Amino acid sequence: MKQQAAREQVLICQPSPARVPPGDAGRVGTRGRADGLTRLIDVTVAASSLIVLAPFMLVIAGVVRATSPGPALFRQTRVGHRKQPFVILKFRTMQLDCDETVHRDYVRRELSGEDPREPDGSGLFKLERDHRVTPVGRILRSSSLDELPQLINVLRGEMSLVGPRPALDWELELYQPHHHERFEVKPGITGLWQVCGRSRLPMTKALDLDVEYVRRRSLGLDLWILVRTVPAVLGLETA
């Protein structure tokens, strides 16, 4: 059974070679999903989670504010469904008013086909020794707790529980043409990229998995991803 489950994960995390036209995504196999039911699940889970986690989130907010100057929440404009901009919410994990030049350069190099990883680093596709990140921020990032405020984005209808990674506007100019398929659905708190490797994957691979999610999307796939996200977060995998 474990070997079969492992084979299934490899298959679902491996982008298919054939391109499914954007307009056909909802008619191929089981990829079509009932948007109304998905929205109902999003609202129910997000609302109940916010109620249950409210005290815990208040503690996190207090710790963030007490350990570094600035607000508890980080707000940033991202590109969502049908390329509409929205403001994403996260717990702040960096020093206030940080320079984004280093991060932009890293992403541009990666999306241009270079390998920006440091030779003596961890081997992960992420900025090593990022001095902009606070000590508390490192803990929040490694456990994905910094993303809890995105439940509010889900309630607003700007995001879904499952979907592609929310994109930054300046990244779009570096995308391959097929990567723009990812904007056919709402961005998600978690997705295939989250359960198939996270920072162990190059960004181009993560984008391919976003597109693969759009092509295969279904309620069953959403539930599969949600179930696999739980051990990924509890295991404190590298974000």
MODELLER restraints for C-alpha pairs under 7 A, 6 or more apart:
rsr = mdl.restraints
at = mdl.atoms
rsr.add(forms.Gaussian(group=physical.xy_distance, feature=features.Distance(at['CA:13:A'], at['CA:192:A']), mean=6.94, stdev=0.5))
rsr.add(forms.Gaussian(group=physical.xy_distance, feature=features.Distance(at['CA:13:A'], at['CA:196:A']), mean=5.95, stdev=0.5))
rsr.add(forms.Gaussian(group=physical.xy_distance, feature=features.Distance(at['CA:13:A'], at['CA:209:A']), mean=6.94, stdev=0.5))
rsr.add(forms.Gaussian(group=physical.xy_distance, feature=features.Distance(at['CA:15:A'], at['CA:208:A']), mean=6.61, stdev=0.5))
rsr.add(forms.Gaussian(group=physical.xy_distance, feature=features.Distance(at['CA:15:A'], at['CA:209:A']), mean=6.30, stdev=0.5))
rsr.add(forms.Gaussian(group=physical.xy_distance, feature=features.Distance(at['CA:15:A'], at['CA:212:A']), mean=5.66, stdev=0.5))
rsr.add(forms.Gaussian(group=physical.xy_distance, feature=features.Distance(at['CA:20:A'], at['CA:215:A']), mean=6.44, stdev=0.5))
rsr.add(forms.Gaussian(group=physical.xy_distance, feature=features.Distance(at['CA:22:A'], at['CA:181:A']), mean=6.68, stdev=0.5))
rsr.add(forms.Gaussian(group=physical.xy_distance, feature=features.Distance(at['CA:25:A'], at['CA:31:A']), mean=6.65, stdev=0.5))
rsr.add(forms.Gaussian(group=physical.xy_distance, feature=features.Distance(at['CA:25:A'], at['CA:32:A']), mean=6.78, stdev=0.5))
rsr.add(forms.Gaussian(group=physical.xy_distance, feature=features.Distance(at['CA:25:A'], at['CA:215:A']), mean=5.16, stdev=0.5))
rsr.add(forms.Gaussian(group=physical.xy_distance, feature=features.Distance(at['CA:26:A'], at['CA:32:A']), mean=3.84, stdev=0.5))
rsr.add(forms.Gaussian(group=physical.xy_distance, feature=features.Distance(at['CA:30:A'], at['CA:218:A']), mean=6.16, stdev=0.5))
rsr.add(forms.Gaussian(group=physical.xy_distance, feature=features.Distance(at['CA:31:A'], at['CA:215:A']), mean=6.68, stdev=0.5))
rsr.add(forms.Gaussian(group=physical.xy_distance, feature=features.Distance(at['CA:31:A'], at['CA:216:A']), mean=4.38, stdev=0.5))
rsr.add(forms.Gaussian(group=physical.xy_distance, feature=features.Distance(at['CA:31:A'], at['CA:217:A']), mean=4.41, stdev=0.5))
rsr.add(forms.Gaussian(group=physical.xy_distance, feature=features.Distance(at['CA:31:A'], at['CA:218:A']), mean=4.51, stdev=0.5))
rsr.add(forms.Gaussian(group=physical.xy_distance, feature=features.Distance(at['CA:32:A'], at['CA:217:A']), mean=6.15, stdev=0.5))
rsr.add(forms.Gaussian(group=physical.xy_distance, feature=features.Distance(at['CA:32:A'], at['CA:218:A']), mean=5.27, stdev=0.5))
rsr.add(forms.Gaussian(group=physical.xy_distance, feature=features.Distance(at['CA:33:A'], at['CA:217:A']), mean=6.73, stdev=0.5))
rsr.add(forms.Gaussian(group=physical.xy_distance, feature=features.Distance(at['CA:33:A'], at['CA:218:A']), mean=4.53, stdev=0.5))
rsr.add(forms.Gaussian(group=physical.xy_distance, feature=features.Distance(at['CA:33:A'], at['CA:219:A']), mean=5.55, stdev=0.5))
rsr.add(forms.Gaussian(group=physical.xy_distance, feature=features.Distance(at['CA:38:A'], at['CA:219:A']), mean=6.99, stdev=0.5))
rsr.add(forms.Gaussian(group=physical.xy_distance, feature=features.Distance(at['CA:42:A'], at['CA:154:A']), mean=6.60, stdev=0.5))
rsr.add(forms.Gaussian(group=physical.xy_distance, feature=features.Distance(at['CA:42:A'], at['CA:160:A']), mean=6.17, stdev=0.5))
rsr.add(forms.Gaussian(group=physical.xy_distance, feature=features.Distance(at['CA:42:A'], at['CA:161:A']), mean=5.95, stdev=0.5))
rsr.add(forms.Gaussian(group=physical.xy_distance, feature=features.Distance(at['CA:43:A'], at['CA:154:A']), mean=6.94, stdev=0.5))
rsr.add(forms.Gaussian(group=physical.xy_distance, feature=features.Distance(at['CA:43:A'], at['CA:155:A']), mean=5.56, stdev=0.5))
rsr.add(forms.Gaussian(group=physical.xy_distance, feature=features.Distance(at['CA:46:A'], at['CA:151:A']), mean=5.26, stdev=0.5))
rsr.add(forms.Gaussian(group=physical.xy_distance, feature=features.Distance(at['CA:46:A'], at['CA:154:A']), mean=6.59, stdev=0.5))
rsr.add(forms.Gaussian(group=physical.xy_distance, feature=features.Distance(at['CA:46:A'], at['CA:155:A']), mean=6.37, stdev=0.5))
rsr.add(forms.Gaussian(group=physical.xy_distance, feature=features.Distance(at['CA:61:A'], at['CA:72:A']), mean=5.01, stdev=0.5))
rsr.add(forms.Gaussian(group=physical.xy_distance, feature=features.Distance(at['CA:64:A'], at['CA:72:A']), mean=5.56, stdev=0.5))
rsr.add(forms.Gaussian(group=physical.xy_distance, feature=features.Distance(at['CA:64:A'], at['CA:136:A']), mean=6.89, stdev=0.5))
rsr.add(forms.Gaussian(group=physical.xy_distance, feature=features.Distance(at['CA:65:A'], at['CA:71:A']), mean=6.08, stdev=0.5))
rsr.add(forms.Gaussian(group=physical.xy_distance, feature=features.Distance(at['CA:65:A'], at['CA:72:A']), mean=5.42, stdev=0.5))
rsr.add(forms.Gaussian(group=physical.xy_distance, feature=features.Distance(at['CA:69:A'], at['CA:96:A']), mean=6.90, stdev=0.5))
rsr.add(forms.Gaussian(group=physical.xy_distance, feature=features.Distance(at['CA:70:A'], at['CA:96:A']), mean=6.00, stdev=0.5))
rsr.add(forms.Gaussian(group=physical.xy_distance, feature=features.Distance(at['CA:72:A'], at['CA:91:A']), mean=5.78, stdev=0.5))
rsr.add(forms.Gaussian(group=physical.xy_distance, feature=features.Distance(at['CA:72:A'], at['CA:92:A']), mean=5.62, stdev=0.5))
rsr.add(forms.Gaussian(group=physical.xy_distance, feature=features.Distance(at['CA:73:A'], at['CA:89:A']), mean=6.55, stdev=0.5))
rsr.add(forms.Gaussian(group=physical.xy_distance, feature=features.Distance(at['CA:73:A'], at['CA:90:A']), mean=5.59, stdev=0.5))
rsr.add(forms.Gaussian(group=physical.xy_distance, feature=features.Distance(at['CA:73:A'], at['CA:91:A']), mean=4.54, stdev=0.5))
rsr.add(forms.Gaussian(group=physical.xy_distance, feature=features.Distance(at['CA:73:A'], at['CA:92:A']), mean=5.16, stdev=0.5))
rsr.add(forms.Gaussian(group=physical.xy_distance, feature=features.Distance(at['CA:74:A'], at['CA:89:A']), mean=5.83, stdev=0.5))
rsr.add(forms.Gaussian(group=physical.xy_distance, feature=features.Distance(at['CA:74:A'], at['CA:90:A']), mean=5.10, stdev=0.5))
rsr.add(forms.Gaussian(group=physical.xy_distance, feature=features.Distance(at['CA:74:A'], at['CA:91:A']), mean=5.61, stdev=0.5))
rsr.add(forms.Gaussian(group=physical.xy_distance, feature=features.Distance(at['CA:74:A'], at['CA:92:A']), mean=4.71, stdev=0.5))
rsr.add(forms.Gaussian(group=physical.xy_distance, feature=features.Distance(at['CA:75:A'], at['CA:87:A']), mean=6.13, stdev=0.5))
rsr.add(forms.Gaussian(group=physical.xy_distance, feature=features.Distance(at['CA:75:A'], at['CA:88:A']), mean=5.67, stdev=0.5))
rsr.add(forms.Gaussian(group=physical.xy_distance, feature=features.Distance(at['CA:75:A'], at['CA:89:A']), mean=5.05, stdev=0.5))
rsr.add(forms.Gaussian(group=physical.xy_distance, feature=features.Distance(at['CA:75:A'], at['CA:90:A']), mean=6.68, stdev=0.5))
rsr.add(forms.Gaussian(group=physical.xy_distance, feature=features.Distance(at['CA:76:A'], at['CA:87:A']), mean=5.32, stdev=0.5))
rsr.add(forms.Gaussian(group=physical.xy_distance, feature=features.Distance(at['CA:76:A'], at['CA:88:A']), mean=5.42, stdev=0.5))
rsr.add(forms.Gaussian(group=physical.xy_distance, feature=features.Distance(at['CA:77:A'], at['CA:85:A']), mean=6.35, stdev=0.5))
rsr.add(forms.Gaussian(group=physical.xy_distance, feature=features.Distance(at['CA:77:A'], at['CA:86:A']), mean=5.49, stdev=0.5))
rsr.add(forms.Gaussian(group=physical.xy_distance, feature=features.Distance(at['CA:77:A'], at['CA:87:A']), mean=4.42, stdev=0.5))
rsr.add(forms.Gaussian(group=physical.xy_distance, feature=features.Distance(at['CA:77:A'], at['CA:88:A']), mean=6.17, stdev=0.5))
rsr.add(forms.Gaussian(group=physical.xy_distance, feature=features.Distance(at['CA:78:A'], at['CA:85:A']), mean=5.55, stdev=0.5))
rsr.add(forms.Gaussian(group=physical.xy_distance, feature=features.Distance(at['CA:78:A'], at['CA:86:A']), mean=5.53, stdev=0.5))
rsr.add(forms.Gaussian(group=physical.xy_distance, feature=features.Distance(at['CA:78:A'], at['CA:87:A']), mean=6.10, stdev=0.5))
rsr.add(forms.Gaussian(group=physical.xy_distance, feature=features.Distance(at['CA:78:A'], at['CA:88:A']), mean=6.43, stdev=0.5))
rsr.add(forms.Gaussian(group=physical.xy_distance, feature=features.Distance(at['CA:78:A'], at['CA:166:A']), mean=6.13, stdev=0.5))
rsr.add(forms.Gaussian(group=physical.xy_distance, feature=features.Distance(at['CA:78:A'], at['CA:167:A']), mean=5.50, stdev=0.5))
rsr.add(forms.Gaussian(group=physical.xy_distance, feature=features.Distance(at['CA:78:A'], at['CA:168:A']), mean=4.95, stdev=0.5))
rsr.add(forms.Gaussian(group=physical.xy_distance, feature=features.Distance(at['CA:78:A'], at['CA:169:A']), mean=6.34, stdev=0.5))
rsr.add(forms.Gaussian(group=physical.xy_distance, feature=features.Distance(at['CA:79:A'], at['CA:85:A']), mean=4.54, stdev=0.5))
rsr.add(forms.Gaussian(group=physical.xy_distance, feature=features.Distance(at['CA:79:A'], at['CA:86:A']), mean=6.40, stdev=0.5))
rsr.add(forms.Gaussian(group=physical.xy_distance, feature=features.Distance(at['CA:79:A'], at['CA:166:A']), mean=6.39, stdev=0.5))
rsr.add(forms.Gaussian(group=physical.xy_distance, feature=features.Distance(at['CA:79:A'], at['CA:167:A']), mean=5.25, stdev=0.5))
rsr.add(forms.Gaussian(group=physical.xy_distance, feature=features.Distance(at['CA:79:A'], at['CA:168:A']), mean=5.98, stdev=0.5))
rsr.add(forms.Gaussian(group=physical.xy_distance, feature=features.Distance(at['CA:79:A'], at['CA:169:A']), mean=5.94, stdev=0.5))
rsr.add(forms.Gaussian(group=physical.xy_distance, feature=features.Distance(at['CA:80:A'], at['CA:86:A']), mean=6.59, stdev=0.5))
rsr.add(forms.Gaussian(group=physical.xy_distance, feature=features.Distance(at['CA:80:A'], at['CA:166:A']), mean=6.42, stdev=0.5))
rsr.add(forms.Gaussian(group=physical.xy_distance, feature=features.Distance(at['CA:80:A'], at['CA:183:A']), mean=6.45, stdev=0.5))
rsr.add(forms.Gaussian(group=physical.xy_distance, feature=features.Distance(at['CA:80:A'], at['CA:186:A']), mean=5.95, stdev=0.5))
rsr.add(forms.Gaussian(group=physical.xy_distance, feature=features.Distance(at['CA:80:A'], at['CA:187:A']), mean=5.86, stdev=0.5))
rsr.add(forms.Gaussian(group=physical.xy_distance, feature=features.Distance(at['CA:81:A'], at['CA:183:A']), mean=5.06, stdev=0.5))
rsr.add(forms.Gaussian(group=physical.xy_distance, feature=features.Distance(at['CA:81:A'], at['CA:184:A']), mean=6.02, stdev=0.5))
rsr.add(forms.Gaussian(group=physical.xy_distance, feature=features.Distance(at['CA:81:A'], at['CA:185:A']), mean=5.32, stdev=0.5))
rsr.add(forms.Gaussian(group=physical.xy_distance, feature=features.Distance(at['CA:81:A'], at['CA:186:A']), mean=4.52, stdev=0.5))
rsr.add(forms.Gaussian(group=physical.xy_distance, feature=features.Distance(at['CA:81:A'], at['CA:187:A']), mean=6.67, stdev=0.5))
rsr.add(forms.Gaussian(group=physical.xy_distance, feature=features.Distance(at['CA:82:A'], at['CA:183:A']), mean=5.13, stdev=0.5))
rsr.add(forms.Gaussian(group=physical.xy_distance, feature=features.Distance(at['CA:82:A'], at['CA:184:A']), mean=5.74, stdev=0.5))
rsr.add(forms.Gaussian(group=physical.xy_distance, feature=features.Distance(at['CA:83:A'], at['CA:183:A']), mean=5.99, stdev=0.5))
rsr.add(forms.Gaussian(group=physical.xy_distance, feature=features.Distance(at['CA:86:A'], at['CA:158:A']), mean=6.87, stdev=0.5))
rsr.add(forms.Gaussian(group=physical.xy_distance, feature=features.Distance(at['CA:88:A'], at['CA:150:A']), mean=6.69, stdev=0.5))
rsr.add(forms.Gaussian(group=physical.xy_distance, feature=features.Distance(at['CA:88:A'], at['CA:153:A']), mean=6.69, stdev=0.5))
rsr.add(forms.Gaussian(group=physical.xy_distance, feature=features.Distance(at['CA:89:A'], at['CA:149:A']), mean=5.52, stdev=0.5))
rsr.add(forms.Gaussian(group=physical.xy_distance, feature=features.Distance(at['CA:89:A'], at['CA:150:A']), mean=5.39, stdev=0.5))
rsr.add(forms.Gaussian(group=physical.xy_distance, feature=features.Distance(at['CA:90:A'], at['CA:146:A']), mean=5.43, stdev=0.5))
rsr.add(forms.Gaussian(group=physical.xy_distance, feature=features.Distance(at['CA:90:A'], at['CA:147:A']), mean=5.17, stdev=0.5))
rsr.add(forms.Gaussian(group=physical.xy_distance, feature=features.Distance(at['CA:90:A'], at['CA:148:A']), mean=6.86, stdev=0.5))
rsr.add(forms.Gaussian(group=physical.xy_distance, feature=features.Distance(at['CA:90:A'], at['CA:149:A']), mean=5.30, stdev=0.5))
rsr.add(forms.Gaussian(group=physical.xy_distance, feature=features.Distance(at['CA:90:A'], at['CA:150:A']), mean=6.35, stdev=0.5))
rsr.add(forms.Gaussian(group=physical.xy_distance, feature=features.Distance(at['CA:91:A'], at['CA:146:A']), mean=4.64, stdev=0.5))
rsr.add(forms.Gaussian(group=physical.xy_distance, feature=features.Distance(at['CA:91:A'], at['CA:147:A']), mean=6.72, stdev=0.5))
rsr.add(forms.Gaussian(group=physical.xy_distance, feature=features.Distance(at['CA:91:A'], at['CA:149:A']), mean=6.81, stdev=0.5))
rsr.add(forms.Gaussian(group=physical.xy_distance, feature=features.Distance(at['CA:93:A'], at['CA:133:A']), mean=5.72, stdev=0.5))
rsr.add(forms.Gaussian(group=physical.xy_distance, feature=features.Distance(at['CA:93:A'], at['CA:134:A']), mean=5.89, stdev=0.5))
rsr.add(forms.Gaussian(group=physical.xy_distance, feature=features.Distance(at['CA:93:A'], at['CA:136:A']), mean=6.94, stdev=0.5))
rsr.add(forms.Gaussian(group=physical.xy_distance, feature=features.Distance(at['CA:93:A'], at['CA:137:A']), mean=3.77, stdev=0.5))
rsr.add(forms.Gaussian(group=physical.xy_distance, feature=features.Distance(at['CA:93:A'], at['CA:138:A']), mean=6.98, stdev=0.5))
rsr.add(forms.Gaussian(group=physical.xy_distance, feature=features.Distance(at['CA:94:A'], at['CA:132:A']), mean=5.25, stdev=0.5))
rsr.add(forms.Gaussian(group=physical.xy_distance, feature=features.Distance(at['CA:94:A'], at['CA:133:A']), mean=4.21, stdev=0.5))
rsr.add(forms.Gaussian(group=physical.xy_distance, feature=features.Distance(at['CA:94:A'], at['CA:134:A']), mean=5.36, stdev=0.5))
rsr.add(forms.Gaussian(group=physical.xy_distance, feature=features.Distance(at['CA:94:A'], at['CA:137:A']), mean=6.39, stdev=0.5))
rsr.add(forms.Gaussian(group=physical.xy_distance, feature=features.Distance(at['CA:95:A'], at['CA:132:A']), mean=5.56, stdev=0.5))
rsr.add(forms.Gaussian(group=physical.xy_distance, feature=features.Distance(at['CA:95:A'], at['CA:133:A']), mean=6.33, stdev=0.5))
rsr.add(forms.Gaussian(group=physical.xy_distance, feature=features.Distance(at['CA:95:A'], at['CA:134:A']), mean=6.37, stdev=0.5))
rsr.add(forms.Gaussian(group=physical.xy_distance, feature=features.Distance(at['CA:98:A'], at['CA:132:A']), mean=6.56, stdev=0.5))
rsr.add(forms.Gaussian(group=physical.xy_distance, feature=features.Distance(at['CA:106:A'], at['CA:116:A']), mean=6.28, stdev=0.5))
rsr.add(forms.Gaussian(group=physical.xy_distance, feature=features.Distance(at['CA:109:A'], at['CA:116:A']), mean=6.39, stdev=0.5))
rsr.add(forms.Gaussian(group=physical.xy_distance, feature=features.Distance(at['CA:110:A'], at['CA:116:A']), mean=6.12, stdev=0.5))
rsr.add(forms.Gaussian(group=physical.xy_distance, feature=features.Distance(at['CA:110:A'], at['CA:203:A']), mean=6.72, stdev=0.5))
rsr.add(forms.Gaussian(group=physical.xy_distance, feature=features.Distance(at['CA:111:A'], at['CA:174:A']), mean=6.30, stdev=0.5))
rsr.add(forms.Gaussian(group=physical.xy_distance, feature=features.Distance(at['CA:111:A'], at['CA:203:A']), mean=6.70, stdev=0.5))
rsr.add(forms.Gaussian(group=physical.xy_distance, feature=features.Distance(at['CA:111:A'], at['CA:204:A']), mean=6.17, stdev=0.5))
rsr.add(forms.Gaussian(group=physical.xy_distance, feature=features.Distance(at['CA:117:A'], at['CA:123:A']), mean=6.59, stdev=0.5))
rsr.add(forms.Gaussian(group=physical.xy_distance, feature=features.Distance(at['CA:117:A'], at['CA:125:A']), mean=6.17, stdev=0.5))
rsr.add(forms.Gaussian(group=physical.xy_distance, feature=features.Distance(at['CA:121:A'], at['CA:128:A']), mean=6.80, stdev=0.5))
rsr.add(forms.Gaussian(group=physical.xy_distance, feature=features.Distance(at['CA:124:A'], at['CA:199:A']), mean=5.52, stdev=0.5))
rsr.add(forms.Gaussian(group=physical.xy_distance, feature=features.Distance(at['CA:124:A'], at['CA:200:A']), mean=4.95, stdev=0.5))
rsr.add(forms.Gaussian(group=physical.xy_distance, feature=features.Distance(at['CA:125:A'], at['CA:199:A']), mean=5.19, stdev=0.5))
rsr.add(forms.Gaussian(group=physical.xy_distance, feature=features.Distance(at['CA:125:A'], at['CA:200:A']), mean=5.92, stdev=0.5))
rsr.add(forms.Gaussian(group=physical.xy_distance, feature=features.Distance(at['CA:125:A'], at['CA:201:A']), mean=6.40, stdev=0.5))
rsr.add(forms.Gaussian(group=physical.xy_distance, feature=features.Distance(at['CA:125:A'], at['CA:202:A']), mean=5.76, stdev=0.5))
rsr.add(forms.Gaussian(group=physical.xy_distance, feature=features.Distance(at['CA:126:A'], at['CA:199:A']), mean=6.34, stdev=0.5))
rsr.add(forms.Gaussian(group=physical.xy_distance, feature=features.Distance(at['CA:140:A'], at['CA:146:A']), mean=5.06, stdev=0.5))
rsr.add(forms.Gaussian(group=physical.xy_distance, feature=features.Distance(at['CA:141:A'], at['CA:239:A']), mean=5.93, stdev=0.5))
rsr.add(forms.Gaussian(group=physical.xy_distance, feature=features.Distance(at['CA:142:A'], at['CA:236:A']), mean=5.73, stdev=0.5))
rsr.add(forms.Gaussian(group=physical.xy_distance, feature=features.Distance(at['CA:142:A'], at['CA:237:A']), mean=6.30, stdev=0.5))
rsr.add(forms.Gaussian(group=physical.xy_distance, feature=features.Distance(at['CA:142:A'], at['CA:238:A']), mean=5.21, stdev=0.5))
rsr.add(forms.Gaussian(group=physical.xy_distance, feature=features.Distance(at['CA:142:A'], at['CA:239:A']), mean=5.06, stdev=0.5))
rsr.add(forms.Gaussian(group=physical.xy_distance, feature=features.Distance(at['CA:143:A'], at['CA:233:A']), mean=5.62, stdev=0.5))
rsr.add(forms.Gaussian(group=physical.xy_distance, feature=features.Distance(at['CA:143:A'], at['CA:236:A']), mean=4.88, stdev=0.5))
rsr.add(forms.Gaussian(group=physical.xy_distance, feature=features.Distance(at['CA:144:A'], at['CA:233:A']), mean=6.52, stdev=0.5))
rsr.add(forms.Gaussian(group=physical.xy_distance, feature=features.Distance(at['CA:144:A'], at['CA:239:A']), mean=6.92, stdev=0.5))
rsr.add(forms.Gaussian(group=physical.xy_distance, feature=features.Distance(at['CA:150:A'], at['CA:189:A']), mean=6.83, stdev=0.5))
rsr.add(forms.Gaussian(group=physical.xy_distance, feature=features.Distance(at['CA:153:A'], at['CA:159:A']), mean=5.54, stdev=0.5))
rsr.add(forms.Gaussian(group=physical.xy_distance, feature=features.Distance(at['CA:154:A'], at['CA:160:A']), mean=5.23, stdev=0.5))
rsr.add(forms.Gaussian(group=physical.xy_distance, feature=features.Distance(at['CA:154:A'], at['CA:161:A']), mean=6.75, stdev=0.5))
rsr.add(forms.Gaussian(group=physical.xy_distance, feature=features.Distance(at['CA:158:A'], at['CA:186:A']), mean=6.84, stdev=0.5))
rsr.add(forms.Gaussian(group=physical.xy_distance, feature=features.Distance(at['CA:159:A'], at['CA:186:A']), mean=5.27, stdev=0.5))
rsr.add(forms.Gaussian(group=physical.xy_distance, feature=features.Distance(at['CA:159:A'], at['CA:187:A']), mean=5.17, stdev=0.5))
rsr.add(forms.Gaussian(group=physical.xy_distance, feature=features.Distance(at['CA:159:A'], at['CA:188:A']), mean=5.49, stdev=0.5))
rsr.add(forms.Gaussian(group=physical.xy_distance, feature=features.Distance(at['CA:160:A'], at['CA:186:A']), mean=5.90, stdev=0.5))
rsr.add(forms.Gaussian(group=physical.xy_distance, feature=features.Distance(at['CA:160:A'], at['CA:187:A']), mean=6.12, stdev=0.5))
rsr.add(forms.Gaussian(group=physical.xy_distance, feature=features.Distance(at['CA:160:A'], at['CA:188:A']), mean=4.71, stdev=0.5))
rsr.add(forms.Gaussian(group=physical.xy_distance, feature=features.Distance(at['CA:160:A'], at['CA:189:A']), mean=6.76, stdev=0.5))
rsr.add(forms.Gaussian(group=physical.xy_distance, feature=features.Distance(at['CA:161:A'], at['CA:188:A']), mean=5.06, stdev=0.5))
rsr.add(forms.Gaussian(group=physical.xy_distance, feature=features.Distance(at['CA:161:A'], at['CA:189:A']), mean=5.20, stdev=0.5))
rsr.add(forms.Gaussian(group=physical.xy_distance, feature=features.Distance(at['CA:161:A'], at['CA:190:A']), mean=6.34, stdev=0.5))
rsr.add(forms.Gaussian(group=physical.xy_distance, feature=features.Distance(at['CA:162:A'], at['CA:188:A']), mean=4.31, stdev=0.5))
rsr.add(forms.Gaussian(group=physical.xy_distance, feature=features.Distance(at['CA:162:A'], at['CA:189:A']), mean=5.89, stdev=0.5))
rsr.add(forms.Gaussian(group=physical.xy_distance, feature=features.Distance(at['CA:162:A'], at['CA:190:A']), mean=5.03, stdev=0.5))
rsr.add(forms.Gaussian(group=physical.xy_distance, feature=features.Distance(at['CA:162:A'], at['CA:191:A']), mean=5.17, stdev=0.5))
rsr.add(forms.Gaussian(group=physical.xy_distance, feature=features.Distance(at['CA:162:A'], at['CA:222:A']), mean=6.07, stdev=0.5))
rsr.add(forms.Gaussian(group=physical.xy_distance, feature=features.Distance(at['CA:163:A'], at['CA:185:A']), mean=6.99, stdev=0.5))
rsr.add(forms.Gaussian(group=physical.xy_distance, feature=features.Distance(at['CA:163:A'], at['CA:186:A']), mean=6.12, stdev=0.5))
rsr.add(forms.Gaussian(group=physical.xy_distance, feature=features.Distance(at['CA:163:A'], at['CA:187:A']), mean=4.65, stdev=0.5))
rsr.add(forms.Gaussian(group=physical.xy_distance, feature=features.Distance(at['CA:163:A'], at['CA:188:A']), mean=3.76, stdev=0.5))
rsr.add(forms.Gaussian(group=physical.xy_distance, feature=features.Distance(at['CA:163:A'], at['CA:189:A']), mean=6.96, stdev=0.5))
rsr.add(forms.Gaussian(group=physical.xy_distance, feature=features.Distance(at['CA:163:A'], at['CA:190:A']), mean=6.32, stdev=0.5))
rsr.add(forms.Gaussian(group=physical.xy_distance, feature=features.Distance(at['CA:163:A'], at['CA:191:A']), mean=5.09, stdev=0.5))
rsr.add(forms.Gaussian(group=physical.xy_distance, feature=features.Distance(at['CA:164:A'], at['CA:182:A']), mean=6.32, stdev=0.5))
rsr.add(forms.Gaussian(group=physical.xy_distance, feature=features.Distance(at['CA:164:A'], at['CA:187:A']), mean=4.68, stdev=0.5))
rsr.add(forms.Gaussian(group=physical.xy_distance, feature=features.Distance(at['CA:164:A'], at['CA:188:A']), mean=5.47, stdev=0.5))
rsr.add(forms.Gaussian(group=physical.xy_distance, feature=features.Distance(at['CA:164:A'], at['CA:191:A']), mean=5.91, stdev=0.5))
rsr.add(forms.Gaussian(group=physical.xy_distance, feature=features.Distance(at['CA:164:A'], at['CA:210:A']), mean=4.84, stdev=0.5))
rsr.add(forms.Gaussian(group=physical.xy_distance, feature=features.Distance(at['CA:165:A'], at['CA:187:A']), mean=5.66, stdev=0.5))
rsr.add(forms.Gaussian(group=physical.xy_distance, feature=features.Distance(at['CA:165:A'], at['CA:188:A']), mean=6.05, stdev=0.5))
rsr.add(forms.Gaussian(group=physical.xy_distance, feature=features.Distance(at['CA:166:A'], at['CA:187:A']), mean=5.18, stdev=0.5))
rsr.add(forms.Gaussian(group=physical.xy_distance, feature=features.Distance(at['CA:166:A'], at['CA:188:A']), mean=6.91, stdev=0.5))
rsr.add(forms.Gaussian(group=physical.xy_distance, feature=features.Distance(at['CA:179:A'], at['CA:207:A']), mean=6.33, stdev=0.5))
rsr.add(forms.Gaussian(group=physical.xy_distance, feature=features.Distance(at['CA:179:A'], at['CA:208:A']), mean=6.79, stdev=0.5))
rsr.add(forms.Gaussian(group=physical.xy_distance, feature=features.Distance(at['CA:179:A'], at['CA:211:A']), mean=6.19, stdev=0.5))
rsr.add(forms.Gaussian(group=physical.xy_distance, feature=features.Distance(at['CA:181:A'], at['CA:211:A']), mean=5.93, stdev=0.5))
rsr.add(forms.Gaussian(group=physical.xy_distance, feature=features.Distance(at['CA:182:A'], at['CA:210:A']), mean=5.81, stdev=0.5))
rsr.add(forms.Gaussian(group=physical.xy_distance, feature=features.Distance(at['CA:182:A'], at['CA:211:A']), mean=5.09, stdev=0.5))
rsr.add(forms.Gaussian(group=physical.xy_distance, feature=features.Distance(at['CA:182:A'], at['CA:214:A']), mean=6.21, stdev=0.5))
rsr.add(forms.Gaussian(group=physical.xy_distance, feature=features.Distance(at['CA:185:A'], at['CA:214:A']), mean=6.96, stdev=0.5))
rsr.add(forms.Gaussian(group=physical.xy_distance, feature=features.Distance(at['CA:191:A'], at['CA:225:A']), mean=6.34, stdev=0.5))
rsr.add(forms.Gaussian(group=physical.xy_distance, feature=features.Distance(at['CA:192:A'], at['CA:209:A']), mean=5.98, stdev=0.5))
rsr.add(forms.Gaussian(group=physical.xy_distance, feature=features.Distance(at['CA:192:A'], at['CA:210:A']), mean=6.69, stdev=0.5))
rsr.add(forms.Gaussian(group=physical.xy_distance, feature=features.Distance(at['CA:192:A'], at['CA:213:A']), mean=6.63, stdev=0.5))
rsr.add(forms.Gaussian(group=physical.xy_distance, feature=features.Distance(at['CA:192:A'], at['CA:225:A']), mean=6.66, stdev=0.5))
rsr.add(forms.Gaussian(group=physical.xy_distance, feature=features.Distance(at['CA:193:A'], at['CA:206:A']), mean=5.23, stdev=0.5))
rsr.add(forms.Gaussian(group=physical.xy_distance, feature=features.Distance(at['CA:193:A'], at['CA:209:A']), mean=5.95, stdev=0.5))
rsr.add(forms.Gaussian(group=physical.xy_distance, feature=features.Distance(at['CA:193:A'], at['CA:210:A']), mean=6.85, stdev=0.5))
rsr.add(forms.Gaussian(group=physical.xy_distance, feature=features.Distance(at['CA:195:A'], at['CA:225:A']), mean=6.79, stdev=0.5))
rsr.add(forms.Gaussian(group=physical.xy_distance, feature=features.Distance(at['CA:195:A'], at['CA:228:A']), mean=6.21, stdev=0.5))
rsr.add(forms.Gaussian(group=physical.xy_distance, feature=features.Distance(at['CA:195:A'], at['CA:229:A']), mean=5.96, stdev=0.5))
rsr.add(forms.Gaussian(group=physical.xy_distance, feature=features.Distance(at['CA:195:A'], at['CA:232:A']), mean=6.78, stdev=0.5))
rsr.add(forms.Gaussian(group=physical.xy_distance, feature=features.Distance(at['CA:198:A'], at['CA:239:A']), mean=6.29, stdev=0.5))
rsr.add(forms.Gaussian(group=physical.xy_distance, feature=features.Distance(at['CA:199:A'], at['CA:238:A']), mean=6.59, stdev=0.5))
rsr.add(forms.Gaussian(group=physical.xy_distance, feature=features.Distance(at['CA:199:A'], at['CA:239:A']), mean=5.84, stdev=0.5))
